[in-house]
Amino acid sequence: YKLPLELYQRLKLSLQHNSAEEIDHLNQFLEELPHNLKVEISLYIHKDTYKNIFFMKNKSMSLVAWMCPLLKSYMATPQEYIYSEGDEIMNMFFMKKGTCG
């Protein structure tokens, strides 16, 4: 639509906020459910995520259902450093596609 950059940035921030808010509401709702139902629904909702993460293979369904709502998307740019030697590790990254060194 060739929006002016400032308008596009405001729209993007609003969409990100709304999306994050919806996820928070869903996670709060899931927490109130009985454990088995919570696991089943979480697995269904996040199946496209966990099926593409090698680390999740052969893990208990309870662990996968617990981890998936905690995952956040991040797209690194080419030549971007995720960690440098000596950095304090604050996050765990799962690479969906691409290469790294």
Protein Blocks (a to p, Z undefined) as FASTA:
>chain_A
ZZafklmmmmmmmmmmmmmmmmmmmmmmmmmpcfklmmmmmmmmmmmmmmmmmklgopaf
klmmmmmmmpccddddehiafbdghiacfbdcddfbdcdZZ
